[in-house]
Each structure stands twice: as C-alpha cells, then as structure tokens.
Amino acid sequence: MSKPATQTKKSIYGVHPGVLMTQKWVAELKEKTGRSLEEWARLVKKSGPKDEEARRKWLKEEHGLGTNSAWLIAERSVGKGTEADDQKLSNG
C-alpha cells in the first residue's frame, strides 16, 4: 500500500553542525553585542582598518570581541564566509 500524497519522506541529510553553530551565532549576535552582523560589517567598513587581519585585531582590541566573533565579522566585512550561515541550508 502506498503512502498518502500528503506525507513527505524526511530527508536522511541534516545541516552540518558547523553551519548550525554559525547560524545560531548570527541570530544571537545583536543580543550579545548590541549590533547585528550587518551592523558590525558596516561599522568595520566605515571605521575599521582596510585589511582583514587588522580588522580582526581592531575588533578584539577596540570592541572587546572574542577571537571567533572578530574573525567572522572581519571575514564578512570583506565579503567572505556567507555560505556558513545561509538560512536556505537549514530550511530545506
């Protein structure tokens, strides 16, 4: 007997834990720091150093961010790292 058309088969694949961790970090960033990822990226582009490595250092020293947060914000400010928090990955 076949399954009713309204039932869908659950995928055997899940979102990689690293992607989920990044998505959670992005979602909680504003609550933890007072700025969203987009707001941090704009600040870094406007007021921070030009070089990605210098931006990481600046975020840690001037804004008290941890290594991982500084790394991800600096990376995003130069247009990298977007694949790790793509909401489409977790929604289907």
Z-matrix of the N, CA and C atoms (Angstrom, degrees):
N
C 1 1.447
C 2 1.530 1 108.56
N 3 1.319 2 117.75 1 135.68
C 4 1.458 3 120.99 2 -178.12
C 5 1.524 4 110.96 3 -86.45
N 6 1.320 5 114.42 4 159.85
C 7 1.464 6 120.74 5 179.47
C 8 1.519 7 109.65 6 -76.66
N 9 1.332 8 117.06 7 148.58
C 10 1.467 9 119.57 8 175.03
C 11 1.523 10 110.39 9 -60.09
N 12 1.310 11 116.98 10 150.34
C 13 1.466 12 122.77 11 -177.53
C 14 1.522 13 112.36 12 -62.48
N 15 1.319 14 118.16 13 -22.49
C 16 1.465 15 120.63 14 -177.73
C 17 1.517 16 112.52 15 -77.41
N 18 1.326 17 118.37 16 -17.55
C 19 1.457 18 121.04 17 178.75
C 20 1.520 19 109.20 18 -85.94
N 21 1.304 20 115.49 19 134.52
C 22 1.454 21 119.52 20 176.15
C 23 1.513 22 108.79 21 -114.49
N 24 1.289 23 114.47 22 147.97
C 25 1.459 24 120.07 23 179.40
C 26 1.522 25 108.64 24 -79.69
N 27 1.319 26 116.32 25 131.02
C 28 1.458 27 120.90 26 178.41
C 29 1.535 28 108.91 27 -73.27
N 30 1.298 29 115.34 28 135.61
C 31 1.455 30 120.58 29 179.76
C 32 1.526 31 110.91 30 -66.36
N 33 1.302 32 115.49 31 144.34
C 34 1.464 33 119.93 32 176.24
C 35 1.524 34 111.07 33 -81.82
N 36 1.319 35 116.53 34 -8.03
C 37 1.457 36 121.16 35 -177.85
C 38 1.519 37 110.31 36 -97.43
N 39 1.317 38 116.36 37 143.78
C 40 1.454 39 121.62 38 176.53
C 41 1.512 40 110.33 39 -124.12
N 42 1.296 41 115.43 40 172.52
C 43 1.457 42 121.39 41 177.58
C 44 1.525 43 108.39 42 -77.59
N 45 1.311 44 115.90 43 136.91
C 46 1.465 45 121.25 44 -179.92
C 47 1.529 46 109.58 45 -59.02
N 48 1.331 47 117.67 46 138.53
C 49 1.473 48 120.38 47 -179.32
C 50 1.526 49 113.52 48 -55.84
N 51 1.317 50 118.23 49 -33.29
C 52 1.461 51 120.52 50 178.10
C 53 1.514 52 112.54 51 -65.55
N 54 1.329 53 115.78 52 -36.26
C 55 1.462 54 120.74 53 177.50
C 56 1.527 55 109.36 54 -68.88
N 57 1.318 56 116.50 55 -44.02
C 58 1.467 57 119.71 56 177.87
C 59 1.523 58 111.78 57 -60.79
N 60 1.328 59 116.56 58 -40.26
C 61 1.457 60 120.89 59 179.10
C 62 1.530 61 110.45 60 -62.35
N 63 1.323 62 116.99 61 -43.42
C 64 1.460 63 120.63 62 179.99
C 65 1.521 64 110.85 63 -66.40
N 66 1.323 65 116.97 64 -41.56
C 67 1.461 66 120.13 65 178.28
C 68 1.524 67 110.86 66 -60.90
N 69 1.313 68 116.76 67 -41.99
C 70 1.467 69 121.49 68 178.84
C 71 1.528 70 109.86 69 -64.17
N 72 1.327 71 116.83 70 -43.25
C 73 1.463 72 121.32 71 179.31
C 74 1.529 73 110.53 72 -59.81
N 75 1.338 74 116.52 73 -45.99
C 76 1.464 75 120.83 74 179.69
C 77 1.527 76 109.93 75 -61.30
N 78 1.322 77 116.97 76 -44.54
C 79 1.462 78 121.39 77 -177.86
C 80 1.528 79 112.51 78 -63.92
N 81 1.329 80 117.68 79 -33.01
C 82 1.462 81 121.85 80 -175.91
C 83 1.526 82 114.12 81 -96.70
N 84 1.315 83 118.15 82 -5.18
C 85 1.466 84 121.35 83 -173.11
C 86 1.529 85 113.22 84 -60.14
N 87 1.321 86 117.74 85 -46.18
C 88 1.470 87 119.54 86 -177.89
C 89 1.528 88 110.99 87 -62.70
N 90 1.325 89 117.19 88 -41.44
C 91 1.462 90 120.66 89 179.13
C 92 1.524 91 110.92 90 -62.62
N 93 1.324 92 117.13 91 -38.29
C 94 1.465 93 121.22 92 -176.19
C 95 1.524 94 113.36 93 -81.17
N 96 1.336 95 117.26 94 -32.95
C 97 1.464 96 119.95 95 -172.53
C 98 1.525 97 114.70 96 -118.07
N 99 1.317 98 117.00 97 -12.27
C 100 1.460 99 120.08 98 -176.78
C 101 1.514 100 113.68 99 89.04
N 102 1.328 101 117.23 100 -4.04
C 103 1.462 102 121.83 101 178.80
C 104 1.530 103 109.57 102 -135.60
N 105 1.326 104 114.89 103 143.86
C 106 1.457 105 120.19 104 173.82
C 107 1.531 106 108.70 105 -79.24
N 108 1.303 107 116.25 106 170.43
C 109 1.466 108 120.34 107 178.01
C 110 1.526 109 110.83 108 -58.85
N 111 1.321 110 116.63 109 -42.67
C 112 1.462 111 120.32 110 179.28
C 113 1.527 112 111.21 111 -63.81
N 114 1.336 113 116.58 112 -39.24
C 115 1.465 114 120.44 113 178.59
C 116 1.530 115 110.82 114 -66.73
N 117 1.324 116 117.25 115 -40.37
C 118 1.468 117 120.12 116 176.79
C 119 1.528 118 110.31 117 -63.15
N 120 1.323 119 116.49 118 -44.30
C 121 1.468 120 119.93 119 -178.60
C 122 1.528 121 110.86 120 -61.87
N 123 1.338 122 117.08 121 -41.29
C 124 1.474 123 119.87 122 177.60
C 125 1.523 124 111.28 123 -63.66
N 126 1.350 125 116.97 124 -43.13
C 127 1.461 126 120.82 125 179.04
C 128 1.524 127 110.75 126 -60.88
N 129 1.315 128 116.30 127 -45.57
C 130 1.465 129 120.68 128 -178.57
C 131 1.527 130 110.31 129 -62.84
N 132 1.328 131 116.55 130 -43.55
C 133 1.470 132 119.86 131 -179.78
C 134 1.530 133 111.39 132 -64.55
N 135 1.344 134 115.93 133 -37.46
C 136 1.462 135 120.72 134 -176.83
C 137 1.526 136 112.31 135 -79.46
N 138 1.330 137 117.44 136 -45.10
C 139 1.466 138 120.90 137 -169.33
C 140 1.518 139 115.25 138 -115.67
N 141 1.317 140 117.17 139 -13.35
C 142 1.455 141 120.13 140 -175.27
C 143 1.512 142 113.57 141 -88.45
N 144 1.310 143 115.95 142 175.84
C 145 1.465 144 120.97 143 176.33
C 146 1.530 145 111.08 144 -63.16
N 147 1.296 146 116.58 145 164.66
C 148 1.465 147 121.58 146 -177.76
C 149 1.521 148 112.58 147 -80.73
N 150 1.309 149 117.90 148 -30.60
C 151 1.454 150 124.34 149 -173.96
C 152 1.530 151 110.82 150 -87.92
N 153 1.335 152 118.03 151 138.45
C 154 1.460 153 121.41 152 -178.49
C 155 1.529 154 112.40 153 -58.81
N 156 1.310 155 117.52 154 -43.53
C 157 1.467 156 120.61 155 -179.91
C 158 1.525 157 110.93 156 -63.80
N 159 1.323 158 117.08 157 -42.11
C 160 1.464 159 121.22 158 178.07
C 161 1.526 160 110.63 159 -66.16
N 162 1.317 161 116.46 160 -33.62
C 163 1.462 162 120.08 161 177.47
C 164 1.527 163 110.88 162 -64.44
N 165 1.324 164 117.10 163 -40.63
C 166 1.468 165 120.06 164 177.84
C 167 1.522 166 110.35 165 -59.81
N 168 1.313 167 115.73 166 -47.78
C 169 1.465 168 121.10 167 -179.74
C 170 1.529 169 110.46 168 -61.71
N 171 1.315 170 116.93 169 -44.49
C 172 1.466 171 123.30 170 179.99
C 173 1.530 172 110.94 171 -60.66
N 174 1.319 173 116.93 172 -44.24
C 175 1.466 174 121.05 173 179.30
C 176 1.522 175 111.70 174 -62.54
N 177 1.315 176 116.39 175 -38.59
C 178 1.468 177 120.58 176 179.40
C 179 1.526 178 111.13 177 -71.75
N 180 1.328 179 116.80 178 -47.85
C 181 1.465 180 121.12 179 -174.60
C 182 1.530 181 113.51 180 -76.92
N 183 1.321 182 117.37 181 -42.87
C 184 1.459 183 120.83 182 -174.90
C 185 1.529 184 113.32 183 -87.70
N 186 1.325 185 116.38 184 -26.04
C 187 1.465 186 119.32 185 -174.05
C 188 1.522 187 113.53 186 -121.39
N 189 1.316 188 117.41 187 0.59
C 190 1.452 189 121.83 188 174.64
C 191 1.522 190 115.65 189 68.15
N 192 1.315 191 117.50 190 22.99
C 193 1.457 192 120.15 191 179.27
C 194 1.517 193 110.46 192 -78.90
N 195 1.314 194 115.53 193 152.84
C 196 1.451 195 120.64 194 175.82
C 197 1.521 196 111.19 195 -74.35
N 198 1.308 197 115.35 196 169.48
C 199 1.459 198 121.23 197 -176.82
C 200 1.524 199 112.43 198 -57.44
N 201 1.333 200 117.49 199 -49.52
C 202 1.456 201 119.90 200 -177.20
C 203 1.522 202 112.09 201 -64.36
N 204 1.321 203 117.02 202 -43.32
C 205 1.467 204 119.88 203 179.19
C 206 1.519 205 110.91 204 -64.17
N 207 1.316 206 116.61 205 -44.89
C 208 1.465 207 120.20 206 179.55
C 209 1.524 208 110.19 207 -61.43
N 210 1.309 209 116.66 208 -41.46
C 211 1.458 210 121.56 209 -179.45
C 212 1.527 211 110.40 210 -62.57
N 213 1.330 212 116.65 211 -49.62
C 214 1.461 213 120.44 212 -176.84
C 215 1.529 214 112.15 213 -66.85
N 216 1.315 215 117.45 214 -39.44
C 217 1.471 216 120.12 215 178.96
C 218 1.523 217 110.25 216 -67.33
N 219 1.325 218 117.26 217 -44.95
C 220 1.469 219 120.41 218 179.22
C 221 1.522 220 110.38 219 -62.51
N 222 1.308 221 115.93 220 -41.89
C 223 1.470 222 120.75 221 178.54
C 224 1.531 223 110.12 222 -61.14
N 225 1.317 224 116.51 223 -46.67
C 226 1.469 225 120.73 224 -179.76
C 227 1.520 226 111.44 225 -64.40
N 228 1.333 227 117.18 226 -34.39
C 229 1.463 228 120.40 227 -177.71
C 230 1.521 229 112.84 228 -66.38
N 231 1.330 230 116.84 229 -17.00
C 232 1.474 231 120.43 230 176.35
C 233 1.523 232 111.32 231 -108.61
N 234 1.350 233 116.10 232 13.32
C 235 1.456 234 120.82 233 173.78
C 236 1.519 235 116.38 234 86.32
N 237 1.314 236 117.21 235 14.77
C 238 1.462 237 120.42 236 179.43
C 239 1.526 238 110.32 237 -107.98
N 240 1.344 239 116.42 238 164.06
C 241 1.450 240 121.90 239 171.31
C 242 1.510 241 116.79 240 83.28
N 243 1.311 242 118.82 241 7.73
C 244 1.466 243 119.74 242 -176.68
C 245 1.517 244 113.51 243 -71.92
N 246 1.316 245 118.05 244 -22.79
C 247 1.469 246 120.10 245 -177.51
C 248 1.524 247 112.37 246 -66.92
N 249 1.302 248 118.51 247 -24.11
C 250 1.468 249 121.61 248 -175.18
C 251 1.525 250 114.15 249 -78.34
N 252 1.327 251 118.52 250 -13.14
C 253 1.458 252 118.55 251 179.20
C 254 1.523 253 112.21 252 -128.10
N 255 1.297 254 117.61 253 20.21
C 256 1.450 255 123.19 254 -179.82
C 257 1.533 256 109.06 255 -64.16
N 258 1.302 257 116.72 256 114.12
C 259 1.464 258 121.17 257 -177.14
C 260 1.510 259 112.71 258 -61.75
N 261 1.318 260 118.80 259 -26.07
C 262 1.460 261 120.96 260 178.30
C 263 1.522 262 111.06 261 -61.81
N 264 1.318 263 117.19 262 -28.87
C 265 1.452 264 120.48 263 -179.17
C 266 1.517 265 111.80 264 -65.59
N 267 1.303 266 117.98 265 -35.48
C 268 1.462 267 120.21 266 -176.56
C 269 1.519 268 112.73 267 -91.40
N 270 1.315 269 117.00 268 -13.49
C 271 1.458 270 119.65 269 -176.33
C 272 1.527 271 113.69 270 -103.96
N 273 1.274 272 118.29 271 5.80
C 274 1.440 273 114.92 272 177.25
C 275 1.446 274 113.19 273 157.00
